[in-house]
Amino acid sequence: MTAEPSSAARLLARILRADVSAPELAEWSVDDLASEADEHGVDRLVWQAITRVPGAPEPLVAALASRARMAMAWDLLEQRELSSMLRSLSSAGVRALLIKGTALAYSVYGAPWHRPRMDTDVLVSSEQVASAERALREAGYQRSNAMTSGEFVSHQASFERVDPTGDYTRAYVSAGDDDVPGFNVFTRRDGTIRHFWSGEMGAATADPGQDPRGAPDLVPLWLILDNTPDGRGEDWYPKLSY
């Protein structure tokens, strides 16, 4: 017997059909609705839908927007890795076909980050399996035991990116094989999200005459004021007491 969808799940379906009003949304707990959307993998789609609802509760919009921004950022990394992997296979003469989640993300959804996915499924012919495995190993992937293979049902091989020497990090992240964190600020005005400001969290992030505000200086009050569109003013400085 198929379980009946919860009332929250039914509301999510109505949101996606653009069949809901702001007062109805306001009756729900932000955490409950956001968690339900996340559980069903539609949090990004729901966020996009409720931004079109006049007067939608701001806490709900903000909660889902946070998830959407993370999905956008993560998808940029996935796109770069996907392109690199496909180039490696193509250079080896392997004809690869994207299937399942990744294929749907790029062919059915309005944007690939709308479709949650944990991995990338690639189909190659049985004659090219050895060439594909060799190309992936040369590109820095290694075979893992995450997937099982069955001769009579399916045959799958799982690969994951490893970087034991730091070569990949030096080539694509930092020449010094360093982890270089960054901080990004986005604003939402008139229903549009824009990238407002960003900075890498190195030791020399200070402008002339200003204190540094890199990773060691993530003081909440200072950081929040520094990264708002209006800033903290020309003569503002933190005090030990107020």
C-alpha positions in Angstrom: 0.0 0.0 0.0 1.3 3.4 -0.9 1.5 5.9 1.9 -0.5 9.0 1.6 1.6 12.2 1.1 1.8 14.4 4.1 0.0 17.7 4.3 3.3 19.5 3.9 4.1 17.4 0.8 0.8 18.4 -0.7 1.5 22.0 0.0 4.8 21.7 -1.7 3.1 20.3 -4.8 0.7 23.3 -4.8 3.6 25.7 -4.5 5.2 24.1 -7.5 1.9 24.4 -9.4 1.7 28.2 -8.4 -1.5 27.4 -6.6 -0.8 28.9 -3.1 -1.1 32.2 -1.4 1.1 34.1 1.1 -1.4 33.7 4.0 -1.4 29.9 3.5 2.4 29.9 3.6 2.5 32.0 6.7 0.5 29.3 8.6 3.4 26.9 8.3 6.6 26.5 10.4 9.6 27.6 8.3 11.7 24.7 9.6 9.0 22.1 8.9 8.3 23.3 5.3 12.0 23.8 4.5 12.9 20.3 5.8 10.1 18.7 3.9 11.2 20.4 0.7 14.8 19.3 1.4 13.7 15.7 2.0 11.9 15.5 -1.3 14.8 17.2 -3.2 12.6 20.1 -4.3 13.9 22.9 -2.0 15.6 24.7 -5.0 12.4 24.5 -7.1 10.2 25.6 -4.1 12.4 28.6 -3.4 12.1 29.7 -7.0 8.4 29.2 -7.0 7.7 31.1 -3.7 9.8 34.1 -4.9 6.9 34.6 -7.4 4.3 34.6 -4.6 3.4 38.2 -3.7 4.0 38.7 0.0 5.6 35.3 0.6 6.9 35.1 4.2 10.5 36.4 4.2 11.8 33.9 6.8 10.7 31.0 4.5 12.2 32.7 1.4 15.5 33.3 3.3 15.7 29.7 4.6 15.2 28.3 1.1 17.4 30.9 -0.5 20.3 29.7 1.6 19.9 26.2 0.3 19.6 27.5 -3.3 22.8 29.6 -3.0 24.7 26.5 -1.8 23.3 24.4 -4.6 24.4 27.1 -7.2 27.9 27.2 -5.8 28.3 23.5 -5.6 27.0 23.1 -9.2 29.8 25.3 -10.5 32.3 22.9 -9.1 30.4 19.9 -10.5 30.3 21.5 -13.9 34.0 22.0 -14.0 34.7 18.5 -12.9 32.2 17.1 -15.3 33.7 19.0 -18.3 37.2 17.8 -17.3 36.1 14.2 -17.0 34.3 14.2 -20.4 37.4 15.8 -22.1 39.5 13.0 -20.7 37.2 10.3 -22.1 36.9 12.1 -25.4 40.7 12.4 -25.7 41.0 8.7 -25.2 38.5 8.1 -28.0 35.8 6.9 -25.6 32.2 7.7 -26.5 30.4 8.5 -23.3 26.7 9.1 -22.7 25.5 10.9 -19.6 22.4 9.2 -18.1 20.1 9.5 -15.1 20.3 12.5 -12.8 23.0 14.5 -14.6 21.4 14.0 -18.0 18.0 15.1 -16.6 19.6 18.1 -14.9 20.9 19.4 -18.2 18.0 18.5 -20.4 14.8 18.7 -18.4 15.4 21.3 -15.6 15.5 25.0 -16.1 19.0 25.0 -14.6 21.2 22.1 -13.7 21.5 23.1 -10.0 17.7 22.5 -9.7 18.3 18.8 -9.8 20.0 17.3 -6.7 22.5 14.5 -7.5 25.2 12.7 -5.6 27.2 11.4 -8.5 27.5 11.3 -12.3 26.4 8.2 -14.3 28.2 7.7 -17.6 27.4 4.9 -20.0 30.1 3.5 -22.3 30.1 0.5 -24.6 31.5 -2.8 -23.2 34.3 -2.6 -25.9 35.5 0.7 -24.4 35.4 -0.1 -20.7 39.1 -0.7 -20.5 39.9 2.5 -22.3 37.5 4.5 -20.1 39.0 3.1 -16.9 42.5 3.9 -18.1 41.5 7.5 -19.1 39.9 8.1 -15.7 42.9 6.8 -13.8 45.2 9.0 -15.8 42.9 11.9 -15.0 43.3 11.4 -11.3 40.4 9.1 -10.5 40.6 5.8 -8.7 38.2 2.8 -8.6 36.2 2.5 -5.4 34.0 -0.1 -3.9 31.0 2.2 -3.6 29.0 0.3 -6.2 28.6 -3.5 -6.7 28.6 -5.2 -10.0 26.4 -8.0 -11.2 27.0 -10.0 -14.4 23.3 -10.9 -14.8 21.7 -7.6 -13.7 24.1 -4.7 -14.3 27.7 -4.0 -14.4 28.9 -0.8 -12.9 32.3 0.6 -11.9 32.5 3.5 -9.5 35.4 6.0 -9.6 36.2 8.9 -7.4 38.6 11.8 -7.6 41.7 11.5 -5.4 44.7 13.8 -5.1 47.4 12.2 -3.0 50.2 14.2 -4.6 48.4 17.6 -4.6 48.8 17.9 -8.4 45.1 18.5 -9.0 44.9 21.1 -6.3 48.0 22.9 -7.6 46.6 22.9 -11.1 43.0 24.0 -10.4 42.9 25.5 -6.9 46.2 26.9 -5.7 49.7 26.7 -7.1 51.0 26.2 -3.5 48.6 23.3 -2.9 46.8 25.6 -0.3 43.2 25.7 0.7 42.2 29.2 0.0 38.7 29.9 1.5 36.6 32.7 0.2 33.7 34.8 1.4 30.8 35.9 -0.9 28.0 38.2 -0.3 24.7 38.1 -2.3 21.9 40.5 -2.2 18.3 40.1 -3.3 16.5 43.1 -4.7 13.3 43.2 -6.7 13.2 39.4 -6.7 16.7 39.1 -8.3 19.8 37.7 -6.5 23.0 39.4 -7.4 26.6 38.8 -6.4 27.5 41.9 -4.4 31.0 41.3 -3.0 33.6 38.6 -2.6 37.0 38.2 -1.1 39.6 35.5 -0.5 40.4 34.9 3.1 44.1 35.4 2.9 46.4 37.2 5.3 46.5 40.4 3.2 42.8 41.2 2.7 42.9 44.7 4.2 42.4 47.8 2.2 44.8 50.7 2.9 44.0 52.1 6.4 41.7 49.3 7.3 42.1 46.3 9.5 42.2 42.9 7.9 39.0 40.9 7.7 40.0 37.5 6.6 39.2 34.2 8.2 40.7 35.0 11.7 38.6 38.2 11.9 35.1 36.8 11.4 33.7 38.9 14.3 30.0 38.8 13.8 29.1 42.5 14.3 32.1 43.8 12.2 31.5 41.2 9.5 27.8 41.9 9.2 28.2 45.6 8.9 31.2 45.4 6.5 29.3 43.2 4.1 26.0 45.1 3.9 25.4 47.4 0.8 25.6 50.5 3.0 28.6 49.4 4.9 29.5 50.5 8.5 30.2 54.2 7.8 33.5 56.0 7.6 34.0 56.7 11.3 32.6 53.5 12.8 34.9 51.3 14.8 34.2 48.5 17.3 34.4 49.3 21.0 34.9 47.1 24.0 31.7 48.3 25.5 28.6 50.2 24.4 
